[in-house]
Amino acid sequence: MSKPQVWVFIEQRSGKAADVSFELLSKGRKLADSMGGILKSIVIGHNVKDIAVETFNYGVEESYLIDSPELFYYRTLPYSRILDDLIHKEVPRIVLFGATVIGRDLAPHVASSTKSGLTADCTDLKISDVTYLNKPFKNLLLQIRPAFGGNIIATIITPDVPVQMATVREGVMEMHRFDKPNEIKIKEIPFKPTKMDDVLKVIEQHREESKVNLKGAPIIVAGGYGLGSKANFNLLYELAKAIGGEVAGSRAAVDAGFITSERQVGQTGVTVRPKLYIAVGISGAIQHRAGMQESNKIIAINNDPEAPIFDISHYGIVGDAMDIIPKFIETYKHKLK
């Protein structure tokens, strides 16, 4: 009996692989080990063999490489057809995608074509034997994510299909590089174009990289709707400048116009793991906690002693942030003198 396979689609643009793909390889390695399976990377593009080689540093045992000038730009039809054909032929147990613009387009197409189960924006993935409707299922993928507006954490299973798929946001899974990678084994698969591929042609592509790097910030000062106004966020910028951090916000703060969406932390924003996370006026809804609960140290400031954010914080301060933050700033500046 062949071993169950875990596949990770390696997203790349202009020959540069997305970090989320390597994060998923690290998680995929753990999932494969949990069920005695093997981990494979799927690399599609042009002049991307180096990326296929790089995936072996993250626990891959075999890589499928589909390389052609016609695949330089991501296009839904040829990319999804390649994956459809491979999945129909080999029937992997699990296929993982980044929850990016590309992943969110590609995964549903592939899942629909292959009649596979798919859960979007997962915050955790586990392998478990499950009894469902009095029937045992072995090595099911538990797809874990917030649901019902973030009020609960749902565990989703797709027991009636052989292939289980999930998309995961960048930063949710930790990236682990192996000191002793497996022997490189790349299977090159020829690309066979069809007339339908040219229904869409990419004439030009323009991208602007984000100027905000929350993922790389060692210190983050985040504000919520509880701060009351955009003007009050100026105190957070002042504190962040004093301690060398970045400013972020909750979804409620973004929706209220207090801060820009590129600085949003949470299930529908960025997932971060800084050394220090200061949550100011943030109640601590499940969706926000999913994006920052792995921070090394969390300080919560809130005037509600029952706020859920205190359940995960290492240090909690109950009080008015507009009184507390200036004292933080003054104390820190005084210590530097």
Residue pairs with C-beta under 8 A, 6 or more apart in sequence:
3 36
3 37
3 38
4 32
4 35
4 36
4 37
4 38
4 92
4 93
4 94
4 139
5 32
5 37
5 38
5 39
5 40
5 90
5 92
5 93
5 94
6 28
6 31
6 32
6 37
6 38
6 39
6 40
6 92
6 93
6 94
6 95
6 96
7 28
7 40
7 41
7 42
7 92
7 94
7 95
7 96
8 21
8 24
8 25
8 28
8 39
8 40
8 41
8 42
8 55
8 95
8 96
9 21
9 42
9 44
9 83
9 95
9 96
9 97
9 98
9 103
9 106
10 17
10 18
10 21
10 25
10 41
10 42
10 43
10 44
10 51
10 52
10 55
11 17
11 18
11 20
11 21
11 97
11 98
11 100
11 102
11 103
12 18
12 21
12 43
12 45
12 48
12 51
13 74
13 207
15 45
15 46
15 47
15 48
15 50
15 51
17 51
17 54
18 98
18 100
18 170
19 170
19 171
19 175
19 215
20 98
20 99
20 100
20 103
20 168
20 169
20 170
20 171
21 41
21 55
21 98
22 54
22 55
22 58
22 175
23 168
23 170
23 171
23 172
23 173
23 174
23 175
24 96
24 97
24 98
24 168
24 173
25 39
25 41
25 55
25 58
25 59
25 60
26 58
26 59
26 173
26 174
26 175
26 176
27 96
27 125
27 168
27 173
28 39
28 59
28 94
28 96
29 39
29 58
29 59
29 60
29 176
31 37
31 94
31 125
31 126
31 127
31 141
32 38
32 39
32 59
34 126
34 127
34 139
35 93
35 127
35 139
37 93
38 61
38 62
39 59
39 60
39 61
40 60
40 61
40 62
40 63
40 64
40 92
41 52
41 55
41 60
41 62
41 63
41 64
42 63
42 64
42 66
42 83
42 86
43 49
43 51
43 52
43 55
43 63
43 64
43 65
43 66
43 67
44 66
44 67
44 71
44 79
44 82
45 51
45 66
45 67
45 71
45 72
46 67
46 68
46 69
46 70
46 71
46 72
47 67
48 65
48 67
49 65
49 67
49 186
52 63
52 65
52 186
53 63
53 184
53 186
55 63
56 63
56 181
56 182
56 183
56 184
57 177
57 178
57 181
58 175
58 176
58 177
58 178
58 181
59 176
59 178
59 181
59 182
60 181
60 182
61 182
61 185
62 185
62 186
62 187
63 184
63 185
63 186
63 187
64 86
64 186
64 187
64 189
65 186
65 187
65 188
65 189
66 82
66 188
66 189
66 190
66 191
67 188
67 191
68 191
68 193
70 78
70 191
70 193
70 197
71 78
71 79
71 191
73 202
73 205
74 102
74 106
75 197
75 200
75 202
76 105
76 106
76 109
76 200
77 196
77 197
77 199
77 200
78 191
78 193
78 194
78 197
79 106
80 106
80 109
80 110
80 113
81 194
81 197
82 189
82 191
83 95
83 106
83 110
84 110
84 113
84 114
86 189
87 95
87 110
87 114
87 116
87 163
88 114
91 162
91 163
92 163
93 139
93 141
93 162
93 163
93 164
94 141
94 163
94 164
94 165
94 166
95 110
95 116
95 163
95 164
95 165
96 125
96 165
96 166
96 167
96 168
97 103
97 106
97 107
97 165
97 166
97 167
97 168
98 167
98 168
98 169
98 170
99 120
99 121
99 167
99 168
99 169
99 170
100 170
103 167
104 120
104 167
107 118
107 120
107 165
107 167
108 118
110 116
110 165
111 117
111 118
111 165
114 163
115 161
116 158
116 161
116 162
116 163
116 164
116 165
117 157
117 158
117 160
117 161
117 163
117 164
117 165
118 158
118 165
118 166
118 167
119 143
119 145
119 156
119 158
119 165
119 166
119 167
120 145
120 166
120 167
121 145
121 167
121 168
121 169
121 267
121 268
122 143
122 144
122 145
122 166
122 167
122 168
122 172
123 144
123 145
123 146
123 153
123 168
123 169
123 172
123 267
123 290
124 142
124 144
124 145
124 172
125 141
125 142
125 143
125 144
125 166
125 168
126 141
126 142
126 144
127 139
127 140
127 141
127 142
128 139
128 140
128 142
129 136
129 137
129 138
129 139
129 140
130 136
130 137
130 140
130 142
130 157
130 159
131 137
132 157
132 159
135 159
137 157
137 159
140 157
140 158
140 159
140 164
141 157
141 158
141 164
141 166
142 155
142 156
142 157
143 155
143 156
143 157
143 158
143 164
143 166
144 153
144 154
144 155
144 156
145 153
145 154
145 156
145 267
146 152
146 153
146 154
146 267
146 286
146 287
146 290
147 153
147 154
148 154
150 267
150 285
150 286
150 287
150 288
151 286
152 286
153 286
158 164
169 267
169 271
170 215
170 270
170 271
171 215
171 270
171 271
171 272
171 273
171 291
172 271
172 290
174 273
174 294
210 262
211 262
212 246
212 262
212 263
213 246
214 220
214 246
214 248
214 263
214 265
214 270
214 272
215 270
215 271
215 272
217 245
217 246
217 272
217 274
218 244
218 245
218 274
218 275
218 276
219 240
219 243
219 244
219 245
219 246
219 274
219 275
219 276
219 277
219 278
220 240
220 245
220 246
220 247
220 248
220 265
220 272
220 274
220 276
220 277
220 278
220 292
220 295
221 236
221 239
221 240
221 243
221 245
221 246
221 247
221 248
221 278
221 280
222 236
222 247
222 248
222 249
222 250
222 265
222 277
222 278
222 279
222 280
222 282
222 292
223 232
223 233
223 236
223 247
223 248
223 249
223 250
223 253
223 258
223 259
223 280
223 281
223 282
224 249
224 250
224 252
224 253
224 279
224 280
224 281
224 282
224 283
224 288
225 250
225 252
225 253
225 256
225 258
225 281
225 283
226 280
226 281
226 282
226 283
226 302
226 303
226 304
226 321
227 233
227 236
227 253
227 258
227 280
227 281
227 321
228 281
229 258
230 256
230 257
230 258
230 259
232 258
232 321
232 322
233 247
233 249
233 253
233 258
233 259
235 321
235 322
235 325
235 326
235 329
236 247
236 280
236 325
237 247
238 325
238 329
239 245
239 278
239 325
239 328
239 329
239 332
240 246
240 247
242 329
242 332
242 333
243 332
245 274
245 276
245 278
246 263
247 259
247 263
248 259
248 263
248 264
248 265
248 270
248 272
249 258
249 259
249 263
249 264
249 265
250 264
250 265
250 266
250 282
250 285
250 288
251 264
251 266
251 268
251 269
251 287
251 288
253 259
253 264
254 260
254 261
254 263
254 264
254 269
261 269
263 269
264 270
265 271
265 272
265 288
265 291
265 292
266 285
266 287
266 288
266 289
266 290
266 291
266 292
267 286
267 287
267 288
267 290
267 291
268 287
269 291
270 291
271 290
271 291
271 292
271 294
272 291
272 292
272 295
273 294
273 295
273 296
274 295
274 296
275 295
275 296
275 297
276 295
276 296
276 297
276 298
276 299
277 292
277 295
277 297
277 298
277 299
278 298
278 299
278 301
279 292
279 298
279 299
279 300
279 301
279 302
279 309
279 313
280 301
280 302
280 321
280 325
281 301
281 302
281 321
282 288
282 300
282 302
282 307
282 309
283 302
283 304
283 307
283 308
283 309
284 300
284 307
284 308
284 309
284 310
284 311
284 312
285 308
288 309
289 308
289 309
289 312
292 298
293 312
297 314
297 315
298 312
298 313
298 314
298 315
299 313
299 314
299 315
299 316
299 317
300 307
300 309
300 310
300 313
300 315
300 316
300 317
301 316
301 317
301 319
301 321
301 324
301 325
302 309
302 310
302 316
302 317
302 318
302 321
303 318
303 319
303 320
303 321
304 318
305 318
309 316
310 316
317 324
